[in-house]
Amino acid sequence: MAESAPGYLATVAAAYDGVAEVYAELFADLLDRQPLERALLSAFADLVRPLPGPVADLGCGPGHVTAHLHGLGLDVFGVDLSPEMVALARSTHPGLRFDVGTMTALNLPDRTLGGALCRYSLIHTPPADLPAALAEVHRVLAPGGHLLLGFLATDEPGAEVHAYDHRVTGAFRWPPGRLAELATQAGLVEVAQLIRTPTDGERGRQAQLLARRPLGT
């Protein structure tokens, strides 16, 4: 099970440092096998493209999704806890910006992002610390800015959040409704949810939550 903050951040960073090259090879073409996720990323890009401010891929790993968003016409940069992941991303995508950093304390001014992507990057956050992480994302989103959050859903609707044996380090599955509630409490408004059954090799239901910071807030 993941540790409490701030200890879990160092644990997660070290775990992904140790598997960075293998991870990059395994997931380089992942989006090619995920048509629903590609469609939602395209919709996300359409929503945030007209907004002022760049898009941050938070927990970008080796940068393959950051590059995909760039290909959709977004001004995008990546942030990741793992220095090894960031080094790989910079090497593979030298024309894009990648920074070492944490979603719990982003080195960004208030209201500066048109969008934020957290694609399976908050799953390692202990449940008690997740509201603060969502509040930090809300802080940096501009009014009207969108958050797209990917995570593993609990197997049964209404089930409680629970830890599971992630292949890299401790992680949590969430009831989609509960995660949407936390986003709302952080000041975001739910726009859409996508939940699908797992395909071969996936370890549970895959969920996406799209939310936005309301105008005038």
C-alpha positions in Angstrom: 0.0 0.0 0.0 1.2 3.5 -0.8 2.6 5.6 2.1 1.1 8.8 3.4 2.4 12.1 1.9 5.0 13.2 1.6 6.7 9.8 1.8 4.7 8.2 -1.0 6.0 10.7 -3.5 9.6 9.5 -3.1 8.5 5.9 -3.2 6.6 6.5 -6.5 9.4 8.4 -8.0 12.0 5.7 -7.2 9.7 2.9 -8.4 9.2 4.5 -11.8 12.9 5.4 -12.0 13.6 1.7 -11.8 11.3 0.7 -14.6 11.4 3.7 -16.9 13.0 2.1 -20.0 10.8 -1.0 -19.8 7.7 1.1 -19.2 8.4 3.3 -22.2 8.8 0.3 -24.4 5.6 -1.4 -23.2 3.4 1.7 -23.5 4.8 3.5 -26.5 2.0 2.3 -28.8 -0.7 2.0 -26.2 -3.0 4.6 -27.7 -3.0 2.7 -30.9 -5.0 0.0 -29.1 -7.4 2.4 -27.3 -9.9 4.0 -29.8 -12.2 5.3 -27.1 -9.4 7.0 -25.2 -8.1 8.5 -28.4 -11.6 9.9 -29.1 -11.8 11.4 -25.6 -8.4 12.9 -26.0 -9.5 14.4 -29.3 -12.6 15.9 -27.6 -10.4 17.2 -24.7 -8.2 18.9 -27.3 -11.1 20.5 -29.0 -12.4 21.9 -25.7 -9.1 23.4 -24.5 -7.6 24.5 -27.8 -9.4 27.8 -27.9 -8.6 28.6 -24.2 -5.6 30.8 -23.1 -2.7 29.0 -21.5 -1.0 25.7 -22.2 -2.0 22.2 -21.3 0.0 20.2 -18.7 0.3 16.4 -18.9 0.7 15.7 -15.2 2.4 12.4 -14.6 3.5 12.3 -18.2 5.8 9.3 -17.9 7.9 8.9 -21.1 5.9 11.5 -22.9 4.0 9.5 -25.5 0.6 11.0 -24.6 2.2 14.5 -24.3 3.4 14.0 -27.9 -0.1 12.8 -29.0 -1.7 16.0 -27.6 1.0 18.1 -29.3 0.0 16.3 -32.6 -3.6 17.4 -31.9 -2.5 21.0 -32.0 -2.1 21.8 -28.3 0.6 23.8 -26.6 1.5 21.1 -24.1 4.2 20.2 -21.7 4.8 17.3 -19.4 5.5 17.0 -15.6 6.5 13.8 -13.8 7.9 12.8 -10.4 10.5 10.4 -12.0 13.7 12.0 -13.2 14.4 8.9 -15.3 11.0 9.2 -17.0 11.6 12.9 -17.7 15.0 12.2 -19.2 13.5 9.5 -21.5 10.7 11.9 -22.5 13.2 14.7 -23.3 15.3 12.3 -25.4 12.4 10.8 -27.3 10.6 14.1 -27.9 13.3 16.8 -27.9 11.0 19.5 -29.3 8.7 19.3 -26.2 9.1 20.6 -22.7 9.3 18.1 -19.7 9.8 19.0 -16.1 10.4 17.0 -12.9 7.7 18.0 -10.5 4.8 16.9 -8.3 1.0 17.4 -8.8 0.8 18.2 -5.1 2.8 21.4 -5.4 3.0 22.5 -9.1 5.5 25.2 -9.9 2.8 27.1 -11.8 1.0 30.4 -11.1 -2.7 30.4 -10.4 -5.2 30.2 -13.3 -2.6 29.6 -16.0 -3.5 26.3 -17.7 -6.1 25.8 -20.3 -6.2 22.1 -19.5 -4.6 19.4 -17.4 -4.3 15.7 -18.1 -3.9 13.2 -15.3 -3.8 9.9 -17.1 -3.5 7.2 -14.5 -1.1 9.4 -12.5 -3.3 10.0 -9.5 -3.9 6.3 -8.8 -0.8 6.2 -6.6 -2.1 9.0 -4.4 -3.4 7.8 -1.0 -7.1 8.6 -0.7 -6.6 11.0 2.2 -4.3 13.1 0.0 -6.3 13.1 -3.2 -8.5 16.1 -2.3 -5.4 18.3 -1.9 -4.1 17.1 -5.3 -7.3 17.9 -7.0 -7.4 21.3 -5.3 -3.9 22.0 -6.7 -5.1 21.1 -10.2 -8.0 23.4 -9.7 -5.7 26.2 -8.6 -3.7 26.2 -11.8 -6.6 25.8 -14.2 -7.9 29.0 -15.8 -11.6 29.6 -15.6 -13.2 27.3 -18.2 -10.1 25.1 -18.2 -10.6 21.3 -18.4 -9.2 18.3 -16.5 -9.2 14.9 -18.0 -8.5 12.2 -15.3 -7.9 8.5 -16.1 -8.0 5.8 -13.4 -9.0 2.2 -12.7 -12.5 1.9 -11.5 -13.7 -0.4 -8.8 -15.3 -3.6 -10.2 -18.7 -3.0 -8.7 -20.6 0.3 -8.9 -20.7 1.9 -5.5 -17.9 -0.1 -4.1 -15.4 1.6 -1.8 -12.0 2.8 -2.9 -9.4 0.1 -2.4 -5.7 -0.6 -2.8 -4.6 -3.1 -5.4 -1.3 -4.8 -6.4 -0.1 -2.4 -9.1 2.9 -3.8 -11.1 5.1 -0.8 -10.3 4.0 0.5 -6.9 1.0 0.8 -4.6 -2.2 2.1 -6.2 -5.9 2.5 -5.7 -9.1 1.8 -7.6 -11.8 4.4 -7.3 -15.6 4.3 -7.6 -16.2 6.8 -10.5 -19.0 8.5 -8.7 -16.8 9.1 -5.6 -13.9 10.5 -7.6 -16.4 12.8 -9.4 -17.6 14.0 -5.9 -14.1 14.8 -4.9 -13.6 16.8 -8.1 -16.8 18.7 -7.4 -15.6 19.5 -3.8 -12.4 20.8 -5.3 -14.4 23.4 -7.3 -14.6 21.5 -10.6 -17.8 20.7 -12.5 -18.3 17.2 -14.0 -18.6 17.2 -17.8 -18.6 13.5 -18.7 -17.5 10.0 -17.6 -16.3 7.1 -19.8 -16.2 3.7 -18.2 -15.3 0.6 -20.3 -14.7 -3.1 -19.6 -11.1 -4.2 -19.7 -9.5 -5.7 -22.8 -6.9 -8.5 -22.8 -4.0 -7.6 -20.5 -5.9 -4.9 -18.6 -6.5 -5.4 -14.9 -9.9 -3.8 -14.4 -12.5 -1.4 -15.6 -10.9 1.7 -17.2 -12.5 5.0 -16.3 -12.1 8.6 -17.6 -13.5 11.7 -15.9 -13.8 15.0 -17.7 -14.3 18.1 -15.5 -13.8 21.8 -15.9 -13.3 24.9 -13.7 -16.4 27.1 -14.1 -16.1 30.5 -15.7 -16.1 33.3 -13.1 -14.3 31.3 -10.4 
